[in-house]
Amino acid sequence: MSTIASLVIALVALLHLWFLVLEMFLWDKPAGRRAFGTTAEFAAQSKVLAANQGLYNGFLAAGLIWGLWLGDSGMPVKYFFLICVLIAGIYGGLTASRKILWIQALPAALGLVLLWL
């Protein structure tokens, strides 16, 4: 596996750790509301749901970090978690915001292509 593929996978993992922080801890704070374009009222009402979503993003990051830690023997793990991120990004891009396609799905797709090469 190339160093570039590892760096992209690490970037995807870091993005998902950031999503965890935004959704679990900053959802109803100005930074979280600004990131997701929500009102204070909506953020307060959906805080528990956002925290749950953030936890799932943490699991995606953990899986990618695990795959990186395993090195070359972690290829199936990396593929699995990148595919999960890609599917989540496509679904989010189609149902919530097109921005998700660029922020979540595209980096995962790039990681998959680099992993395959």
C-alpha atoms as one frame of an Amber mdcrd trajectory, in Angstrom:
protein
   0.000   0.000   0.000   1.304   3.420  -0.890   2.099   6.174   1.544  -0.384
   8.421  -0.274  -3.190   5.876   0.282  -2.295   5.708   3.983  -2.342   9.494
   4.241  -5.761   9.730   2.579  -7.139   6.993   4.855  -5.706   8.838   7.872
  -7.354  12.053   6.621 -10.724  10.268   6.315 -10.285   8.939   9.866  -9.431
  12.426  11.168 -12.460  13.886   9.398 -14.677  11.351  11.134 -13.108  12.111
  14.500 -13.924  15.776  13.815 -17.502  14.811  12.896 -17.690  12.956  16.228
 -16.619  16.091  18.098 -19.028  18.306  16.150 -22.002  15.987  16.616 -21.393
  14.764  20.162 -19.974  17.839  21.863 -20.528  20.943  19.702 -23.930  20.218
  18.147 -25.791  22.901  20.105 -22.834  25.294  20.336 -22.228  28.076  17.785
 -19.501  26.102  15.971 -21.723  23.043  15.579 -24.767  25.046  14.527 -22.667
  26.943  11.997 -21.161  23.718  10.587 -24.567  22.126  10.059 -26.631  25.254
   9.442 -29.076  24.600  12.272 -30.988  26.889  14.596 -30.547  26.827  18.358
 -34.048  25.354  18.729 -33.424  22.528  16.249 -30.024  21.785  17.801 -31.546
  21.542  21.266 -34.314  19.221  20.060 -31.994  16.939  18.080 -28.961  16.882
  20.388 -29.388  13.231  21.440 -29.821  12.078  17.838 -26.720  14.013  16.772
 -24.678  12.476  19.588 -25.715   9.015  18.427 -24.689   9.903  14.879 -21.377
  11.215  16.178 -20.715   7.931  17.935 -21.146   6.076  14.631 -18.658   8.438
  12.999 -16.252   7.581  15.804 -16.655   3.885  15.006 -15.828   4.582  11.353
 -12.694   6.467  12.408 -11.705   3.672  14.796 -12.068   1.088  12.039  -9.897
   3.080   9.652  -7.248   3.645  12.326  -7.335  -0.082  13.150  -6.818  -0.907
   9.470  -3.853   1.472   9.294  -2.398   0.004  12.482  -2.585  -3.499  10.984
  -0.496  -2.383   8.006  -0.684  -4.506   4.866  -2.608  -7.241   6.670  -5.343
  -4.680   7.384  -6.315  -4.262   3.721  -9.750  -5.918   4.124 -10.446  -3.722
   7.167  -9.502  -0.566   5.260 -11.659  -1.549   2.293 -14.623  -2.366   4.534
 -14.553   0.904   6.478 -13.865   3.064   3.419 -16.849   1.438   1.687 -18.972
   2.157   4.782 -17.867   5.801   4.713 -18.544   6.028   0.976 -22.056   4.593
   1.311 -22.827   6.893   4.252 -21.501   9.870   2.282 -23.562   9.056  -0.790
 -26.687   8.531   1.295 -26.105  11.767   3.220 -25.395  13.629   0.009 -28.653
  12.439  -1.525 -30.852  12.900   1.536 -29.374  15.685   3.677 -26.898  17.946
   1.866 -24.923  17.711  -1.372 -21.976  19.092   0.584 -21.629  15.657   2.207
 -20.713  14.172  -1.175 -17.605  16.374  -1.271 -16.666  16.233   2.415 -17.317
  12.546   3.144 -17.912  10.491  -0.010 -15.183  11.932  -2.242 -12.294  11.411
   0.225 -13.492   7.835   0.848 -13.708   7.163  -2.903 -10.217   8.596  -3.370
  -8.932   6.364  -0.552 -10.522   3.314  -2.187  -8.971   4.103  -5.564  -5.538
   4.660  -4.033  -5.853   1.477  -1.991  -6.768  -0.478  -5.118  -3.793   0.940
  -7.072
